[in-house]
């Protein structure tokens, strides 16, 4: 995790984002929090091993393998 944290930017979440996440239905609230944070900071993609749980997302969802192969 330390190595990964040196390669990526860790984004902050605030009360407004948390409240927005509460309005989105999903079986995994942590995924919704990630989505709302990514949307707030205008991220292009969310990388996850759990693509099926992001059906609500308007942001492109890639597996780690798909993300790495895009380079």
DRENMITI-382308 format. One record per atom (N, C-alpha, C, CB): x, y, z; atom name; residue number from 1. Coordinates in steps of 0.05 Angstrom, whole numbers. Last residue first. Glycine has a CB too. Example, Ala and Ser with C-alpha at 12.3 -4.5 7.8 and 13.67 -1.06 7.14 Angstrom:
% DRENMITI-382308
+--------+--------+--------+------+-----+
|      x |      y |      z | atom |   n |
+--------+--------+--------+------+-----+
|    257 |    -45 |    142 |    N |   2 |
|    273 |    -21 |    143 |   CA |   2 |
|    258 |      1 |    157 |    C |   2 |
|    282 |    -12 |    114 |   CB |   2 |
|    264 |   -114 |    156 |    N |   1 |
|    246 |    -90 |    156 |   CA |   1 |
|    264 |    -66 |    156 |    C |   1 |
|    226 |    -89 |    181 |   CB |   1 |
+--------+--------+--------+------+-----+
END
This chain:
% DRENMITI-382308
+--------+--------+--------+------+-----+
|      x |      y |      z | atom |   n |
+--------+--------+--------+------+-----+
|    -41 |     23 |   -425 |    N |  71 |
|    -17 |     39 |   -428 |   CA |  71 |
|      2 |     27 |   -448 |    C |  71 |
|     -3 |     42 |   -401 |   CB |  71 |
|    -82 |    -12 |   -418 |    N |  70 |
|    -88 |     12 |   -434 |   CA |  70 |
|    -64 |     30 |   -437 |    C |  70 |
|   -110 |     28 |   -420 |   CB |  70 |
|    -67 |    -51 |   -383 |    N |  69 |
|    -64 |    -57 |   -412 |   CA |  69 |
|    -70 |    -32 |   -429 |    C |  69 |
|    -81 |    -81 |   -420 |   CB |  69 |
|    -82 |    -29 |   -335 |    N |  68 |
|    -54 |    -31 |   -341 |   CA |  68 |
|    -50 |    -36 |   -371 |    C |  68 |
|    -41 |    -53 |   -325 |   CB |  68 |
|   -139 |    -33 |   -339 |    N |  67 |
|   -126 |     -7 |   -336 |   CA |  67 |
|    -97 |     -8 |   -344 |    C |  67 |
|   -128 |      2 |   -306 |   CB |  67 |
|   -147 |    -88 |   -343 |    N |  66 |
|   -155 |    -70 |   -365 |   CA |  66 |
|   -141 |    -43 |   -363 |    C |  66 |
|   -186 |    -67 |   -364 |   CB |  66 |
|   -126 |   -103 |   -292 |    N |  65 |
|   -114 |   -113 |   -317 |   CA |  65 |
|   -121 |    -96 |   -341 |    C |  65 |
|   -123 |   -142 |   -322 |   CB |  65 |
|   -162 |    -78 |   -257 |    N |  64 |
|   -134 |    -70 |   -257 |   CA |  64 |
|   -119 |    -79 |   -282 |    C |  64 |
|   -120 |    -83 |   -232 |   CB |  64 |
|   -221 |    -60 |   -295 |    N |  63 |
|   -207 |    -78 |   -277 |   CA |  63 |
|   -177 |    -69 |   -276 |    C |  63 |
|   -210 |   -108 |   -286 |   CB |  63 |
|   -257 |      2 |   -297 |    N |  62 |
|   -238 |    -17 |   -309 |   CA |  62 |
|   -227 |    -36 |   -287 |    C |  62 |
|   -215 |     -3 |   -323 |   CB |  62 |
|   -310 |     44 |   -314 |    N |  61 |
|   -300 |     25 |   -294 |   CA |  61 |
|   -282 |      5 |   -308 |    C |  61 |
|   -323 |     10 |   -279 |   CB |  61 |
|   -326 |    111 |   -325 |    N |  60 |
|   -316 |     86 |   -336 |   CA |  60 |
|   -303 |     69 |   -314 |    C |  60 |
|   -296 |     91 |   -359 |   CB |  60 |
|   -382 |    138 |   -291 |    N |  59 |
|   -353 |    139 |   -296 |   CA |  59 |
|   -344 |    112 |   -306 |    C |  59 |
|   -337 |    148 |   -270 |   CB |  59 |
|   -431 |    129 |   -274 |    N |  58 |
|   -429 |    144 |   -299 |   CA |  58 |
|   -400 |    148 |   -307 |    C |  58 |
|   -444 |    171 |   -297 |   CB |  58 |
|   -453 |     71 |   -239 |    N |  57 |
|   -432 |     91 |   -245 |   CA |  57 |
|   -435 |    103 |   -273 |    C |  57 |
|   -405 |     78 |   -243 |   CB |  57 |
|   -485 |     29 |   -226 |    N |  56 |
|   -497 |     56 |   -224 |   CA |  56 |
|   -478 |     78 |   -234 |    C |  56 |
|   -504 |     62 |   -195 |   CB |  56 |
|   -453 |    -15 |   -226 |    N |  55 |
|   -473 |    -12 |   -247 |   CA |  55 |
|   -485 |     16 |   -248 |    C |  55 |
|   -495 |    -33 |   -244 |   CB |  55 |
|   -411 |    -33 |   -194 |    N |  54 |
|   -412 |     -5 |   -202 |   CA |  54 |
|   -431 |      0 |   -225 |    C |  54 |
|   -384 |      4 |   -211 |   CB |  54 |
|   -406 |    -87 |   -184 |    N |  53 |
|   -420 |    -71 |   -164 |   CA |  53 |
|   -421 |    -41 |   -171 |    C |  53 |
|   -405 |    -74 |   -137 |   CB |  53 |
|   -375 |   -108 |   -225 |    N |  52 |
|   -404 |   -113 |   -225 |   CA |  52 |
|   -420 |    -96 |   -205 |    C |  52 |
|   -410 |   -142 |   -220 |   CB |  52 |
|   -322 |    -97 |   -213 |    N |  51 |
|   -336 |    -81 |   -233 |   CA |  51 |
|   -366 |    -84 |   -231 |    C |  51 |
|   -327 |    -88 |   -260 |   CB |  51 |
|   -280 |   -105 |   -174 |    N |  50 |
|   -308 |   -110 |   -168 |   CA |  50 |
|   -326 |    -95 |   -187 |    C |  50 |
|   -314 |   -103 |   -139 |   CB |  50 |
|   -230 |    -88 |   -176 |    N |  49 |
|   -234 |   -116 |   -182 |   CA |  49 |
|   -263 |   -124 |   -180 |    C |  49 |
|   -217 |   -134 |   -163 |   CB |  49 |
|   -222 |    -23 |   -206 |    N |  48 |
|   -232 |    -41 |   -185 |   CA |  48 |
|   -232 |    -70 |   -194 |    C |  48 |
|   -260 |    -32 |   -176 |   CB |  48 |
|   -215 |     44 |   -220 |    N |  47 |
|   -202 |     18 |   -223 |   CA |  47 |
|   -210 |      0 |   -200 |    C |  47 |
|   -171 |     20 |   -225 |   CB |  47 |
|   -250 |     91 |   -254 |    N |  46 |
|   -248 |     78 |   -228 |   CA |  46 |
|   -236 |     50 |   -234 |    C |  46 |
|   -275 |     77 |   -213 |   CB |  46 |
|   -233 |    149 |   -293 |    N |  45 |
|   -238 |    121 |   -291 |   CA |  45 |
|   -236 |    112 |   -261 |    C |  45 |
|   -217 |    105 |   -308 |   CB |  45 |
|   -228 |    204 |   -292 |    N |  44 |
|   -236 |    191 |   -317 |   CA |  44 |
|   -244 |    162 |   -314 |    C |  44 |
|   -213 |    193 |   -336 |   CB |  44 |
|   -254 |    248 |   -242 |    N |  43 |
|   -236 |    226 |   -250 |   CA |  43 |
|   -246 |    214 |   -276 |    C |  43 |
|   -234 |    205 |   -227 |   CB |  43 |
|   -275 |    295 |   -217 |    N |  42 |
|   -275 |    292 |   -246 |   CA |  42 |
|   -254 |    271 |   -256 |    C |  42 |
|   -269 |    318 |   -259 |   CB |  42 |
|   -283 |    298 |   -164 |    N |  41 |
|   -256 |    306 |   -173 |   CA |  41 |
|   -252 |    301 |   -203 |    C |  41 |
|   -235 |    291 |   -157 |   CB |  41 |
|   -335 |    278 |   -161 |    N |  40 |
|   -329 |    304 |   -151 |   CA |  40 |
|   -303 |    315 |   -162 |    C |  40 |
|   -328 |    304 |   -120 |   CB |  40 |
|   -327 |    225 |   -179 |    N |  39 |
|   -343 |    244 |   -195 |   CA |  39 |
|   -337 |    273 |   -187 |    C |  39 |
|   -373 |    238 |   -191 |   CB |  39 |
|   -297 |    203 |   -137 |    N |  38 |
|   -286 |    204 |   -164 |   CA |  38 |
|   -301 |    224 |   -182 |    C |  38 |
|   -286 |    177 |   -177 |   CB |  38 |
|   -336 |    208 |    -96 |    N |  37 |
|   -310 |    221 |    -94 |   CA |  37 |
|   -297 |    224 |   -121 |    C |  37 |
|   -292 |    206 |    -75 |   CB |  37 |
|   -375 |    174 |   -116 |    N |  36 |
|   -381 |    202 |   -111 |   CA |  36 |
|   -356 |    218 |   -109 |    C |  36 |
|   -398 |    205 |    -86 |   CB |  36 |
|   -347 |    124 |   -118 |    N |  35 |
|   -358 |    136 |   -142 |   CA |  35 |
|   -362 |    166 |   -138 |    C |  35 |
|   -384 |    122 |   -150 |   CB |  35 |
|   -335 |    115 |    -64 |    N |  34 |
|   -313 |    117 |    -84 |   CA |  34 |
|   -323 |    131 |   -109 |    C |  34 |
|   -302 |     90 |    -91 |   CB |  34 |
|   -388 |    110 |    -44 |    N |  33 |
|   -370 |    132 |    -34 |   CA |  33 |
|   -347 |    136 |    -54 |    C |  33 |
|   -359 |    124 |     -6 |   CB |  33 |
|   -403 |     64 |    -72 |    N |  32 |
|   -417 |     90 |    -77 |   CA |  32 |
|   -400 |    113 |    -67 |    C |  32 |
|   -445 |     90 |    -63 |   CB |  32 |
|   -370 |     27 |    -47 |    N |  31 |
|   -368 |     32 |    -76 |   CA |  31 |
|   -381 |     58 |    -84 |    C |  31 |
|   -380 |      9 |    -92 |   CB |  31 |
|   -391 |     28 |      4 |    N |  30 |
|   -363 |     37 |      0 |   CA |  30 |
|   -358 |     43 |    -30 |    C |  30 |
|   -343 |     16 |     10 |   CB |  30 |
|   -441 |      5 |     -2 |    N |  29 |
|   -440 |     34 |      3 |   CA |  29 |
|   -411 |     44 |     -1 |    C |  29 |
|   -449 |     40 |     32 |   CB |  29 |
|   -467 |    -40 |    -41 |    N |  28 |
|   -441 |    -35 |    -28 |   CA |  28 |
|   -437 |     -5 |    -25 |    C |  28 |
|   -418 |    -49 |    -45 |   CB |  28 |
|   -515 |    -42 |    -66 |    N |  27 |
|   -511 |    -61 |    -45 |   CA |  27 |
|   -485 |    -57 |    -30 |    C |  27 |
|   -513 |    -89 |    -56 |   CB |  27 |
|   -544 |     23 |    -77 |    N |  26 |
|   -525 |      2 |    -84 |   CA |  26 |
|   -524 |    -17 |    -60 |    C |  26 |
|   -497 |     14 |    -91 |   CB |  26 |
|   -573 |     84 |    -92 |    N |  25 |
|   -577 |     57 |    -83 |   CA |  25 |
|   -556 |     38 |    -94 |    C |  25 |
|   -605 |     47 |    -92 |   CB |  25 |
|   -556 |    147 |    -69 |    N |  24 |
|   -552 |    128 |    -91 |   CA |  24 |
|   -555 |    100 |    -80 |    C |  24 |
|   -523 |    131 |   -103 |   CB |  24 |
|   -558 |    181 |    -26 |    N |  23 |
|   -581 |    182 |    -45 |   CA |  23 |
|   -579 |    162 |    -68 |    C |  23 |
|   -584 |    210 |    -56 |   CB |  23 |
|   -511 |    178 |      0 |    N |  22 |
|   -534 |    166 |     13 |   CA |  22 |
|   -558 |    165 |     -6 |    C |  22 |
|   -541 |    181 |     38 |   CB |  22 |
|   -478 |    209 |    -31 |    N |  21 |
|   -475 |    179 |    -33 |   CA |  21 |
|   -499 |    166 |    -20 |    C |  21 |
|   -450 |    170 |    -19 |   CB |  21 |
|   -491 |    260 |    -13 |    N |  20 |
|   -498 |    252 |    -40 |   CA |  20 |
|   -497 |    221 |    -43 |    C |  20 |
|   -478 |    265 |    -60 |   CB |  20 |
|   -468 |    257 |     38 |    N |  19 |
|   -497 |    260 |     36 |   CA |  19 |
|   -506 |    252 |      8 |    C |  19 |
|   -506 |    289 |     42 |   CB |  19 |
|   -414 |    254 |     24 |    N |  18 |
|   -426 |    232 |     39 |   CA |  18 |
|   -456 |    233 |     36 |    C |  18 |
|   -418 |    234 |     68 |   CB |  18 |
|   -407 |    304 |      0 |    N |  17 |
|   -404 |    279 |    -16 |   CA |  17 |
|   -417 |    256 |     -2 |    C |  17 |
|   -374 |    273 |    -22 |   CB |  17 |
|   -415 |    336 |     45 |    N |  16 |
|   -432 |    339 |     21 |   CA |  16 |
|   -431 |    314 |      4 |    C |  16 |
|   -423 |    364 |      5 |   CB |  16 |
|   -372 |    321 |     79 |    N |  15 |
|   -400 |    315 |     87 |   CA |  15 |
|   -419 |    317 |     63 |    C |  15 |
|   -409 |    335 |    108 |   CB |  15 |
|   -318 |    296 |     36 |    N |  14 |
|   -330 |    314 |     56 |   CA |  14 |
|   -359 |    306 |     61 |    C |  14 |
|   -328 |    343 |     47 |   CB |  14 |
|   -256 |    266 |     22 |    N |  13 |
|   -285 |    265 |     21 |   CA |  13 |
|   -296 |    283 |     42 |    C |  13 |
|   -295 |    236 |     24 |   CB |  13 |
|   -197 |    271 |    -19 |    N |  12 |
|   -212 |    276 |      6 |   CA |  12 |
|   -242 |    274 |      1 |    C |  12 |
|   -205 |    303 |     18 |   CB |  12 |
|   -153 |    225 |    -51 |    N |  11 |
|   -173 |    246 |    -52 |   CA |  11 |
|   -188 |    248 |    -25 |    C |  11 |
|   -192 |    242 |    -75 |   CB |  11 |
|    -87 |    212 |    -64 |    N |  10 |
|   -109 |    205 |    -46 |   CA |  10 |
|   -128 |    229 |    -44 |    C |  10 |
|    -99 |    196 |    -18 |   CB |  10 |
|    -56 |    197 |   -124 |    N |   9 |
|    -65 |    219 |   -106 |   CA |   9 |
|    -89 |    209 |    -90 |    C |   9 |
|    -72 |    244 |   -123 |   CB |   9 |
|     -4 |    148 |   -131 |    N |   8 |
|    -31 |    158 |   -136 |   CA |   8 |
|    -36 |    182 |   -117 |    C |   8 |
|    -52 |    136 |   -132 |   CB |   8 |
|     46 |    130 |   -116 |    N |   7 |
|     40 |    133 |   -145 |   CA |   7 |
|     14 |    146 |   -151 |    C |   7 |
|     41 |    106 |   -158 |   CB |   7 |
|     48 |    123 |    -62 |    N |   6 |
|     67 |    142 |    -74 |   CA |   6 |
|     62 |    147 |   -103 |    C |   6 |
|     95 |    131 |    -70 |   CB |   6 |
|     11 |     84 |    -53 |    N |   5 |
|      4 |    111 |    -45 |   CA |   5 |
|     24 |    132 |    -55 |    C |   5 |
|      2 |    113 |    -15 |   CB |   5 |
|     39 |     39 |    -70 |    N |   4 |
|     17 |     49 |    -86 |   CA |   4 |
|     10 |     78 |    -79 |    C |   4 |
|     -8 |     31 |    -82 |   CB |   4 |
|     76 |     34 |    -28 |    N |   3 |
|     85 |     39 |    -55 |   CA |   3 |
|     63 |     51 |    -73 |    C |   3 |
|     96 |     14 |    -68 |   CB |   3 |
|     40 |     24 |     14 |    N |   2 |
|     57 |     48 |     15 |   CA |   2 |
|     67 |     55 |    -13 |    C |   2 |
|     81 |     42 |     34 |   CB |   2 |
|     17 |    -24 |      0 |    N |   1 |
|      0 |      0 |      0 |   CA |   1 |
|     18 |     25 |      0 |    C |   1 |
|    -19 |      0 |     24 |   CB |   1 |
+--------+--------+--------+------+-----+
END
